[in-house]
């Protein structure tokens, strides 16, 4: 007999399905000048311009943590799908059960799925994928392999279309792991692909609605329709093959250039519309504009607890109080993003408004804290110094930023200089280089928006204890530690809360644990919340279903074109 969690899940699943059915004919949410009024028709080419190429390559298992990589979803399916309310639905798995102790998951699989190269999808393929992902020698992104699959103790084929996955400890985040791109099931032969394939995509074969046809490194991906596709997730708007014959994804970093491409008709849609460009599309005839919040974390600046001036909590608290983040956010984003007060997204099921309007700017208190910490002097250029004349400098390292992060960091730099006399040095590098810089530990600040479909994964990636050389530990069978934890936090109490939240199945209990973590981190200025993550798409009037381009529940603009039609 299934446990209470499984019964609750089944009830929620049924309620969500009924609600989706009732709303199926509703118009798309959001603004715009109006989309098509006729039913979608098959055929044509859909072209979209996105900000960033998948810099970590084209394996869904290797780069799946990053927004840019979500475009790979066009070729790869998962066992289950997660919706914007963080509920789960069938995909390659038709149904599943969870044992009363939360350790055993059994999945019944579809029998009609074929990979693009003709290999058959079955229980053996699922076992091969999960076994690879929990193998430390398989080239999956370190955090995905260690944090998400390390609790898998066995994968057993019960019959050709039924598989059992056994965990060593209960994990409330396990279904999210399987539903994400990191849980994509690739053809078993793909698991033998060499490392060069991580970049080229050659050898990585999925079962998705599109087949990757051409790669122009750093610039463009071209996909062709998979005409045999007939196993879309229950969250999709239609079944059968994709509508469009061809999908073209162009990668254009400059927001203004993307906007120009859409206005000139060179592309059908763009992702991440700059605030100053929204008026070109929102409510304008011939165009559509959509914006949606994300369950991923808000953008934050993590302050390094192990290097430089930010080792002093008084300095960190002063920095947190030294900038009117609400005013900066409003000025730069024109209210398209909102000031974040918590480390949890307001679009997350675990958001608690108790943190709102706390921790605002207080320049007098900030100056007093800096003076107490010994930063009492001023040099010839107006920067704050200590008794030896050393300048108070905060070195910020980040991946090459895009809008609105790029404008925000420059404003943060200027505000700290003007308000507190703190020198902020900005260093931007490619995403592939950032981990070397974090390991080198020669910085004081690190801005990041942390993904992960479950909040326990987000917090673990960002604030789980890690050593300076980015090693990991285990507590109760849960791997703790983060490669994107720019604060270099090593706090046993936070780790305990994280483990308990990962294992707990009661949502209210998890929320209380996440609140404890948030309160502790904010009080010690381990991270400074900046702005909420809201994603946007603009499209021309020919595009059907533009909101399907958002990758629920994170809602990054992934360009998933299965439900898109241009006729």
CORSULGI-V586918 format. One record per run of one state. SS is the DSSP state (H for helix, E for strand, C for the rest). FROM is the first residue (numbers start at 1). TO is the last residue. If there is no record, write none. Layout:
# CORSULGI-V586918
ss->(SS:SS)
from->(FROM:FROM)
to->(TO:TO)
This chain:
# CORSULGI-V586918
ss->(C:H:C:E:C:E:C:H:C:H:C:E:C:E:C:E:C:E:C:E:C:E:C:H:C:H:C:E:C:E:C:H:C:H:C:H:C:H:C:E:C:E:C:E:C:H:C:E:C:H:C:E:C:E:C:H:C:H:C:H:C:E:C:H:C:H:C:E:C:E:C:E:C:E:C:H:C:E:C:H:C:E:C:H:C:E:C:E:C:H:C:H:C:E:C:E:C:E:C:H:E:C:E:C:E:C)
from->(1:4:23:31:33:45:51:60:64:67:75:80:83:88:91:93:99:104:110:114:115:120:121:123:134:142:150:152:160:162:168:174:180:181:184:188:193:196:201:210:217:220:226:246:252:255:264:269:272:275:281:287:294:299:304:308:312:313:322:325:334:339:340:353:356:363:373:377:379:384:386:391:392:393:400:405:421:423:430:431:441:445:449:455:464:473:476:478:481:492:504:507:524:527:532:534:541:544:545:546:550:552:556:558:565:566)
to->(3:22:30:32:44:50:59:63:66:74:79:82:87:90:92:98:103:109:113:114:119:120:122:133:141:149:151:159:161:167:173:179:180:183:187:192:195:200:209:216:219:225:245:251:254:263:268:271:274:280:286:293:298:303:307:311:312:321:324:333:338:339:352:355:362:372:376:378:383:385:390:391:392:399:404:420:422:429:430:440:444:448:454:463:472:475:477:480:491:503:506:523:526:531:533:540:543:544:545:549:551:555:557:564:565:567)
